[in-house]
C-alpha cells in the first residue's frame, strides 16, 4: 500500500520517467479524491501536487492531458542481517610477511 514517504516510479506513456517521494496525502474538496504532494527526484527536484483517487495512488493507470500515467511503488530494501562470525575467525593478510 503506497503512503507518505514512499518512493514511487512514475511512468509516463508506459515508460519510466522519474522517481518521486510521496510527501503528503490530504483529502481534496471533491469526495473520494486526494491531493498528493510529490517530490520529483529530478535535477533540480520539483514539488508537485496531483489530485488522485485512492486506486490511482495505489498504481491504477490514469491519464493527464490524454497521456497514460501510473505510479509504481518501489519496495523498500530489506536490511541485511549481519553475518555472525564463527568461533574461530580467519585473518587474511593483505601483504606477505
N, C-alpha and C positions, 0 to 999 in steps of 0.2 A: 504494500500500500504506500503510495507516494505521499509525502508530507513535508512539513517545514524542515529545512536544512538538507534535504535530499539532493543528490546530484542527478540530473537528467540529461539525456542526449536528445537534442531537438532535431527532428527530421523535417526537412522542407522538400516538398515534391519527391518524397520517398528516398531522399538522400540524406545522410547525416550532415548536419550543417554546423552545429556548435553545441558545446556543453553549457549548462546553466545550473545554478543552485537556486532552489526554491527558498526565498527569503521569508515570505509570509503568505497566508491564505486567509482572506476575510470574506464574509458574506457580501454579496452585491445587493443592490436595491431590488433587482429582479429575482424573484423567488427561485431557488434551485441553482443559482449561478454564484460564482465566487470570483473575487478579484485576486489573482495570483501574481505576487510580486516575484520576479525572476531577476537574478543577476547573471547576465550572459557573460560567460568567461571568454571574452574576445579581447582583442587589443585595440583600443582600451576597453575595459569592462563596461557593460551598459546595463542600466537598470530598466527593466520592462515591467509593465503591468498588463496582463492579459485577463479578460473576463471569460471564464471557462465553466463548464458543468463538471460535476464530480467525475463522471465517466471519462471526460477528456483529460482531466488531471491524472487519471489512472491509466492513460495510454490509448484511449479510443481516438481514432483519427477524426480530425475536424478540418475545416477549410478557413483560410484567411485570404481574401482577395481572389477566391476561386482556386487557390492552390492548397493541396493537402499538407497538413501539419500534424505531427504526432510527437508526444513526449514519451520517452522510454527511460524508465528508472535504471540508473546504474547501481547495481547492488554493492553495498559496502563490502570491502575486503575483510575477510575473517582474519583476526590477528593470529599470527603464527605462534604456536606453543614452543617455548624454548626447549631445546633438547637437553635432557639432564645428562651430565657426563657420567660415565660408568665409574666404578670404584677405582679403576686404575686408568688415569688419563695418559695419553701418549704425547710426548713433546717431539715436535719435528723441527730440527734446527734449520735456520734459513741459510747458513753458510757452513762450510766444512770446518771442523776444528783444526 
